[in-house]
Amino acid sequence: MTEADDALAAAWREHWARLLAMLVARYRRPDLAEDALADAFAAAARTWPVDGVPDSPAAWLRTASGRRVLDRLRAEAVAVQKVPLMVVEARSAADASDGVPGADDDGAHLPDDRLRLVFSCCHPALPVEARTALTLRFVAGLPVPDIARLFLVQDSTMAARLTRAKRRLVAAGIPFEVPPPERLDERLDDVAAVLYLTFTAGYAPGTGSDVLRVALAGEAIRLGRLLDELLPERPVVRALLALMVLQHSRRDARTAPDGSLVLLADQDRTRWHAMEITSGLSLLGSVPDDVTGRAHEYRLQASIAAVHALAPRAADTDWGVIADLYAELEDATGSAMVRLARSVAVAEADGPEAGLALLDAFEGIDEILRANHRLPATRAELLSRADRPAEATAFFEEAVRRCGSTVERAHLAQRLVEVRGAAGR
């Protein structure tokens, strides 16, 4: 790769999400922001190899994308002959600053640009899934395929959902702005859900070669802590923070030196962050047992993470308690992914055949996860543990075909080789 290619790749990795969040917050036109930023990157790909990499790639991209938004705004103003050009020009002048023009006082009660954007995206006039997907796109900068994987839908379905949400914001005149302080709690559950999915995306291998996106998970925790300071002692925030901090404490043990995944049972627990585990347990202890809704779901997940965190060795894990917690979580959510996790916990506690029976008893799971690799991968692993290698082989083959993550697919392919060897013995 050339110097320009390296710089462009680094800019995409380091600045895309921040620049997109800035454009959306500044112009309040999410339908224009993403296209403008993509155009700016395309322009950089054409010009940087010729003119050289600018001293500040982020500043170059910010200016270029801002100009493209302004060009579209001017064109719209002329087309409808309603918005005076002086309004657009005023915004153009403000574009030279690093602040948010035209919104100096808007959202001042929120201490962070990205947190303001999260609250803005979670507008109650939008469908719940659209709010979350928009925020993951604008704030976290996740590619559409990775967002689709989090929602267990096809890429095309998610792309269409995002497009409809952006168009609805404009067509319906929905104000893309932060609610006043007294109404922040009305959006708190949705904001918590966005932070949860952002964190999850950090530890769910994407469609490429990235194993983990630790910085993304860390950003979700940072925003969660800001939220806890802003709205203290809210159970949904405390439970979510407990879950994220406990999960995040294992980050250094999740991958091997060669970049491959390290399963929980094989992780070096001396590399887990003890102070973070203590912090997560303290946060969990501050959540009342009788909470409901999302706070209840996050508390159960944090409790599962706590059982793992408190086991000095994998062999000491109390899988019976974990299986019971997953059963309670499944009752609360009806989630197919929770059923998969519960089946593994039951297999650890009562044997692989018990885990397989739990999967077989769940009507509709194949429909819900028909395009996802996790169902055949889970079945394959349980079949292998049950000493049924021929059946396990077929499911591992299916899991490899479905898997979109390079790293996860490599792990599944290795397991396939091992199981095929067992089947041929």
C-alpha positions in Angstrom: 0.0 0.0 0.0 1.1 3.6 -0.7 1.4 6.3 1.9 -1.9 7.7 0.7 -3.6 4.4 1.1 -2.3 3.9 4.6 -3.4 7.4 5.6 -6.8 6.9 4.1 -7.3 3.6 5.9 -6.1 5.1 9.2 -8.5 8.1 8.7 -11.4 5.7 8.1 -10.6 3.7 11.1 -9.9 6.6 13.5 -12.1 9.4 12.3 -15.2 8.1 10.4 -17.4 7.8 13.4 -16.4 11.1 15.0 -16.8 13.0 11.7 -20.1 11.5 11.0 -21.4 12.3 14.5 -20.2 15.8 14.0 -21.9 16.3 10.7 -25.2 14.9 12.0 -25.1 17.0 15.1 -24.1 20.1 13.2 -26.5 20.1 10.3 -29.3 17.9 11.7 -29.7 16.2 8.4 -28.7 12.6 8.8 -29.9 11.9 5.3 -27.1 14.1 3.9 -24.3 13.5 6.4 -23.4 10.0 5.6 -23.3 10.6 1.8 -21.3 13.7 2.3 -18.7 12.0 4.3 -18.5 9.1 1.9 -18.0 11.6 -0.9 -15.2 13.2 1.0 -13.4 9.9 1.5 -13.8 9.2 -2.2 -12.3 12.6 -3.0 -9.4 11.9 -0.7 -8.8 8.6 -2.5 -8.5 10.5 -5.8 -6.5 13.6 -4.6 -4.2 12.4 -1.8 -2.1 10.1 -4.1 -1.6 13.2 -6.4 -1.3 16.1 -4.0 0.1 14.3 -1.0 -1.5 13.4 2.3 -2.6 16.6 4.2 -1.0 17.5 7.5 -4.3 16.9 9.2 -6.4 14.2 7.3 -9.3 14.6 9.8 -9.4 18.4 9.2 -9.3 17.9 5.4 -12.2 15.4 5.6 -14.2 17.6 7.9 -13.9 20.5 5.5 -14.6 18.5 2.4 -17.7 16.7 3.9 -19.0 20.0 5.3 -18.8 21.7 1.9 -20.7 18.8 0.4 -23.5 19.1 2.9 -23.7 22.8 2.3 -23.8 22.3 -1.5 -26.8 20.0 -1.0 -28.5 22.5 1.3 -28.0 25.3 -1.2 -29.4 23.2 -4.0 -32.4 22.4 -1.9 -32.9 26.0 -1.0 -32.9 27.0 -4.6 -35.1 24.1 -5.7 -37.9 24.9 -3.2 -37.4 28.6 -3.2 -38.2 28.8 0.5 -35.0 28.9 2.4 -33.0 32.1 1.8 -29.5 31.5 0.7 -28.3 33.8 3.5 -29.3 31.0 6.0 -27.0 28.5 4.2 -24.2 31.1 3.9 -24.4 31.7 7.7 -24.0 28.0 8.3 -21.1 28.0 5.9 -19.3 30.7 7.8 -19.8 28.8 11.1 -18.4 25.7 9.4 -14.9 27.1 9.9 -15.2 26.5 13.7 -14.9 23.2 15.6 -18.1 23.8 17.5 -21.7 23.0 16.5 -23.0 26.0 14.5 -26.5 27.2 15.1 -26.7 25.0 18.2 -24.5 26.7 20.8 -27.1 26.3 23.5 -28.8 23.2 22.3 -28.0 20.1 24.4 -25.7 22.1 26.7 -27.0 20.1 29.6 -25.3 17.0 28.1 -21.6 17.0 28.6 -20.5 15.1 25.5 -21.1 15.5 21.7 -21.7 11.8 21.1 -24.0 11.5 24.1 -26.1 14.4 22.7 -26.2 12.6 19.3 -27.4 9.4 21.0 -30.3 11.2 22.7 -31.1 13.0 19.4 -31.3 9.7 17.5 -33.5 8.1 20.1 -36.5 10.2 19.1 -39.8 8.5 20.1 -41.4 9.3 16.8 -39.1 6.7 15.2 -39.6 2.9 15.5 -37.5 1.5 18.4 -35.3 -0.6 16.1 -34.7 2.4 13.7 -33.6 4.6 16.6 -31.0 2.0 17.7 -29.8 1.3 14.2 -29.4 5.0 13.3 -27.4 5.6 16.4 -25.1 2.6 15.8 -24.5 4.0 12.3 -24.0 7.6 13.2 -22.4 7.4 16.6 -20.4 4.1 16.5 -19.8 4.3 12.7 -20.6 0.6 12.3 -21.0 -0.7 8.7 -24.4 -1.8 7.7 -23.5 -5.6 7.6 -22.3 -5.5 11.3 -25.5 -3.7 12.4 -27.6 -6.3 10.5 -25.7 -9.1 12.4 -26.6 -7.5 15.7 -30.3 -7.4 14.8 -30.2 -10.9 13.1 -31.5 -9.6 9.8 -30.2 -9.5 6.2 -27.9 -6.7 5.1 -30.5 -5.5 2.6 -33.2 -5.4 5.3 -31.0 -3.3 7.5 -30.0 -0.9 4.7 -33.6 -0.3 3.8 -34.5 0.2 7.5 -31.8 2.9 7.8 -32.9 4.6 4.6 -36.5 4.7 5.7 -35.6 6.1 9.1 -33.4 8.9 7.6 -36.1 9.8 5.1 -38.8 9.8 7.8 -36.8 12.3 9.9 -36.8 14.7 7.0 -40.2 14.1 5.5 -42.1 14.2 8.8 -40.1 17.2 10.1 -39.0 15.3 13.2 -36.7 17.6 15.1 -33.3 16.1 15.4 -32.4 17.6 18.7 -31.7 16.8 22.3 -34.7 16.7 24.7 -34.8 19.2 27.5 -33.3 18.1 30.9 -36.7 17.2 32.4 -37.4 14.8 29.5 -34.1 12.9 29.3 -35.6 10.0 31.3 -38.2 9.4 28.6 -35.5 8.3 26.2 -33.3 6.6 28.8 -34.2 2.9 28.0 -33.5 3.5 24.3 -30.2 5.2 25.0 -29.2 2.3 27.3 -30.1 -0.2 24.5 -27.9 1.7 22.1 -25.0 1.7 24.4 -25.5 -2.0 25.1 -25.5 -2.8 21.4 -22.5 -0.6 20.8 -20.6 -2.5 23.5 -21.8 -5.8 22.1 -20.5 -4.8 18.6 -17.1 -4.3 20.2 -16.9 -7.9 21.2 -18.9 -9.5 18.3 -16.4 -10.2 15.5 -17.5 -8.2 12.5 -17.7 -9.1 8.9 -14.0 -8.6 8.3 -10.7 -9.6 10.0 -11.1 -7.6 13.2 -11.4 -10.0 16.2 -12.4 -7.3 18.7 -13.0 -3.6 18.6 -12.0 -2.9 22.2 -12.0 0.9 21.7 -15.7 0.7 20.6 -16.6 -1.2 23.8 -14.6 1.3 25.9 -16.4 4.2 24.3 -19.8 2.6 25.3 -18.5 2.3 28.9 -17.3 6.0 28.8 -20.7 7.2 27.6 -22.4 4.9 30.2 -20.4 6.5 33.0 -21.2 10.0 31.7 -24.9 9.0 31.7 -24.6 7.7 35.3 -23.2 11.0 36.4 -25.9 12.9 34.5 -28.8 10.8 35.8 -27.5 9.2 38.9 -28.8 6.0 40.5 -31.0 5.0 37.5 -31.2 1.2 37.7 -31.1 0.6 34.0 -27.8 2.6 33.7 -26.2 1.0 36.8 -27.2 -2.5 35.6 -25.9 -1.9 32.1 -22.6 -0.4 33.5 -22.1 -3.5 35.7 -22.6 -5.8 32.7 -20.2 -3.8 30.5 -17.5 -3.4 33.1 -17.5 -7.0 34.0 -17.4 -8.2 30.4 -14.7 -5.6 29.5 -12.5 -6.8 32.4 -11.7 -9.9 30.3 -10.5 -8.0 27.2 -6.8 -8.8 27.4 -7.4 -12.5 27.6 -9.9 -12.8 24.7 -7.3 -13.1 21.9 -4.0 -15.0 21.4 -0.8 -13.4 20.2 -1.5 -14.6 16.7 -4.9 -12.7 16.7 -7.1 -15.8 17.1 -10.0 -16.1 19.5 -9.5 -17.5 22.9 -12.6 -19.1 24.3 -13.7 -18.3 27.8 -12.7 -21.7 29.2 -9.2 -21.3 27.9 -8.6 -17.7 28.9 -5.7 -16.8 31.3 -7.7 -15.4 34.2 -4.6 -13.7 35.7 -5.0 -11.3 32.7 -8.5 -10.3 33.8 -8.6 -6.8 35.3 -9.3 -7.4 39.1 -10.1 -3.7 39.9 -12.6 -3.6 37.1 -14.3 -6.8 38.4 -14.5 -5.2 41.8 -16.0 -2.1 40.2 -18.5 -4.1 38.2 -19.6 -6.1 41.3 -20.1 -2.9 43.2 -22.3 -1.5 40.4 -24.3 -4.7 40.3 -24.8 -4.6 44.1 -26.4 -1.1 43.7 -29.1 -2.4 41.5 -32.3 -3.5 43.4 -33.4 -7.1 42.9 -37.0 -6.1 42.0 -36.2 -4.0 38.9 -38.2 -4.6 35.8 -37.8 -4.1 32.0 -34.4 -3.5 30.5 -32.9 -2.9 33.9 -34.0 -6.5 34.9 -32.5 -7.9 31.7 -29.1 -6.1 32.2 -29.0 -7.1 35.9 -29.4 -10.8 34.9 -26.7 -10.6 32.3 -24.4 -8.8 34.7 -25.1 -11.5 37.3 -24.1 -14.2 34.8 -20.8 -12.2 34.1 -20.3 -12.0 37.8 -20.5 -15.8 38.2 -17.7 -16.1 35.6 -15.7 -13.3 37.2 -15.8 -14.9 40.6 -14.6 -18.4 39.5 -10.8 -18.6 40.0 -10.6 -21.4 37.3 -13.0 -22.4 34.5 -13.6 -25.7 36.3 -14.9 -23.8 39.3 -17.7 -22.1 37.4 -21.1 -22.7 38.8 -22.9 -23.6 35.6 -26.1 -24.6 37.4 -26.5 -21.0 38.6 -25.7 -19.6 35.2 -28.3 -22.0 33.5 -30.9 -20.7 36.0 -30.1 -17.1 35.3 -30.3 -17.7 31.5 -33.7 -19.4 32.0 -34.9 -16.3 33.8 -33.5 -14.1 31.1 -35.1 -16.2 28.4 -38.5 -15.8 30.2 -37.9 -12.0 30.2 -36.8 -11.6 26.6 -37.9 -14.6 24.6 -34.6 -14.2 22.8 -33.3 -17.0 20.5 -29.8 -16.0 21.2 -30.4 -16.4 25.0 -31.8 -19.9 24.3 -28.5 -20.7 22.5 -26.5 -19.5 25.5 -28.7 -21.3 27.9 -28.3 -24.5 26.0 -24.5 -24.3 26.4 -24.9 -23.6 30.1 -27.3 -26.5 30.5 -24.8 -28.7 28.6 -22.0 -27.7 31.0 -24.2 -28.4 34.0 -26.1 -31.5 32.9 -24.4 -32.9 29.9 -24.5 -32.2 26.1 -27.6 -34.2 25.4 -29.5 -32.0 27.8 -28.3 -28.9 25.9 -29.4 -30.4 22.6 -32.8 -31.3 24.0 -33.2 -27.7 25.0 -32.5 -26.5 21.4 -34.8 -29.2 19.9 -37.7 -28.1 22.2 -37.5 -24.5 21.0 -40.0 -24.2 18.1 -39.1 -21.4 15.6 -35.4 -21.0 16.5 -34.4 -22.2 13.0 -36.6 -19.5 11.4 -35.3 -16.8 13.7 -31.6 -17.7 13.1 -31.9 -19.1 9.6 -29.1 -16.9 8.2 -26.9 -16.8 11.3 -24.0 -19.2 11.9 -24.4 -19.4 15.7 -27.2 -22.0 15.7 -25.4 -24.6 13.6 -22.1 -23.8 15.4 -23.8 -24.4 18.8 -25.5 -27.6 17.7 -22.2 -28.8 16.2 -20.3 -28.2 19.4 -22.9 -29.9 21.6 -23.0 -32.9 19.1 -19.2 -33.1 19.3 -19.3 -33.2 23.1 -22.0 -35.9 22.9 -19.6 -38.0 20.8 -21.7 -37.7 17.7 -18.9 -36.5 15.3 -20.6 -37.4 12.0 -23.6 -35.2 12.9 -21.4 -32.5 14.3 -19.4 -32.4 11.0 -22.5 -31.5 9.0 -23.4 -28.6 11.3 -19.8 -27.3 11.5 -19.8 -27.2 7.7 -23.0 -25.2 7.7 -21.7 -22.8 10.3 -18.5 -22.2 8.2 -20.7 -21.4 5.2 -22.8 -18.9 7.1 -20.1 -17.1 9.1 -19.2 -13.7 7.9 -16.3 -13.0 10.3 -12.9 -14.0 9.0 -11.6 -14.8 12.5 -14.6 -16.7 13.6 -14.7 -18.7 10.4 -11.1 -19.7 10.9 -12.0 -21.0 14.4 -15.0 -22.9 13.1 -12.9 -24.4 10.2 -10.3 -25.6 12.7 -13.0 -27.3 14.8 -14.4 -28.8 11.6 -11.0 -30.4 10.9 -10.8 -31.8 14.4 -14.3 -33.2 14.3 -13.8 -34.8 10.9 -10.8 -36.5 12.3 -12.8 -37.8 15.2 -15.5 -39.0 12.8 -13.0 -41.0 10.7 -11.2 -42.7 13.6 
